[in-house]
Amino acid sequence: MWQILFLVIVVLFFMFSFVLLFGAPYLPTLTKQVDAAVELAGLSPGDTILELGCGDGRVLLRAAKHGLNAVGYEINPILFLVAYLRTRRYAKQISVIYGNFWNKHWPAADAVYVFLLPRLMPKLEFKVKQESLVKPRVISFAFQFPGIKPKSVKDGVFLYEL
Ligand SMILES: C[S@@+](CC[C@H](N)C(=O)[O-])C[C@H]1O[C@@H](n2cnc3c(N)ncnc32)[C@H](O)[C@@H]1O
């Protein structure tokens, strides 16, 4: 019994810590900040938001409640599964994709939402420019692009037009 519990703890620890090799560890955005993000980016029903590292899917769900389409990438298999199952009732609006967003070619989106880490922001700037989005709008919770002035700020959420 104890061996099984130990194994479960080790597996969970590994799942949540290996992500540090690729990006930010799991920490959720609050509803207030998601609403601020939608408002800041001037998104309207029918627009698409792309979330890089969608965690348990809460931002995707909130976006769908605003009438948006939402696509999220998630690299942690447990969180991917949680996000996938939680968002099934909005399957027409929400897609959850398993994998590392740095290695993917992103779908078309009206804005990109992130809650990452300061050290990843320069790499993100490079990747956004590489993806040649039609409207390169990035909404970042908590962390800023070094040397770039945000277009607007609300409740700790920064809007950039790169
Ligand atoms: C700080 S959490 C934010 C979760 C969610 N965006 C939110 O705001 O509630 C960062 C998330 O990104 C995921 N992540 C980190 N690096 C990633 C990568 N390279 N590709 C896909 N997901 C990644 C983590 O597993 C984690 O769920």
The ligand as an SDF file (V2000), in Angstrom:
LIG
                    3D

 27 29  0  0  0  0  0  0  0  0999 V2000
    1.8120   29.3540  -14.6580 C   0  0  0  0  0  0  0  0  0  0  0  0
    0.8620   28.0230  -15.3500 S   0  0  0  0  0  0  0  0  0  0  0  0
   -0.4880   28.8910  -16.0910 C   0  0  0  0  0  0  0  0  0  0  0  0
   -1.6940   28.0120  -16.3460 C   0  0  0  0  0  0  0  0  0  0  0  0
   -2.8300   28.7150  -17.0670 C   0  0  0  0  0  0  0  0  0  0  0  0
   -2.3340   29.4010  -18.2560 N   0  0  0  0  0  0  0  0  0  0  0  0
   -3.5040   29.7110  -16.1780 C   0  0  0  0  0  0  0  0  0  0  0  0
   -3.1830   30.9080  -16.3390 O   0  0  0  0  0  0  0  0  0  0  0  0
   -4.3300   29.3470  -15.3250 O   0  0  0  0  0  0  0  0  0  0  0  0
    1.8430   27.5640  -16.7850 C   0  0  0  0  0  0  0  0  0  0  0  0
    1.3110   26.3570  -17.4970 C   0  0  0  0  0  0  0  0  0  0  0  0
    2.0350   26.1970  -18.7120 O   0  0  0  0  0  0  0  0  0  0  0  0
    2.3550   24.8110  -18.8940 C   0  0  0  0  0  0  0  0  0  0  0  0
    3.5550   24.8030  -19.7430 N   0  0  0  0  0  0  0  0  0  0  0  0
    4.7840   25.2510  -19.3880 C   0  0  0  0  0  0  0  0  0  0  0  0
    5.6220   25.1390  -20.4170 N   0  0  0  0  0  0  0  0  0  0  0  0
    4.9250   24.6100  -21.4600 C   0  0  0  0  0  0  0  0  0  0  0  0
    5.2600   24.2720  -22.7990 C   0  0  0  0  0  0  0  0  0  0  0  0
    6.4990   24.4770  -23.2620 N   0  0  0  0  0  0  0  0  0  0  0  0
    4.2770   23.7840  -23.6000 N   0  0  0  0  0  0  0  0  0  0  0  0
    3.0240   23.5920  -23.1130 C   0  0  0  0  0  0  0  0  0  0  0  0
    2.6500   23.8900  -21.8450 N   0  0  0  0  0  0  0  0  0  0  0  0
    3.5890   24.4010  -21.0270 C   0  0  0  0  0  0  0  0  0  0  0  0
    2.5460   24.2810  -17.4800 C   0  0  0  0  0  0  0  0  0  0  0  0
    2.3740   22.8880  -17.3990 O   0  0  0  0  0  0  0  0  0  0  0  0
    1.4670   25.0500  -16.7190 C   0  0  0  0  0  0  0  0  0  0  0  0
    0.2370   24.3690  -16.7450 O   0  0  0  0  0  0  0  0  0  0  0  0
  1  2  1  0
  2  3  1  0
  2 10  1  0
  3  4  1  0
  4  5  1  0
  5  6  1  0
  5  7  1  0
  7  8  2  0
  7  9  1  0
 10 11  1  0
 11 12  1  0
 11 26  1  0
 12 13  1  0
 13 14  1  0
 13 24  1  0
 14 15  1  0
 14 23  1  0
 15 16  2  0
 16 17  1  0
 17 18  1  0
 17 23  2  0
 18 19  1  0
 18 20  2  0
 20 21  1  0
 21 22  2  0
 22 23  1  0
 24 25  1  0
 24 26  1  0
 26 27  1  0
M  CHG  2   2   1   9  -1
M  END
$$$$
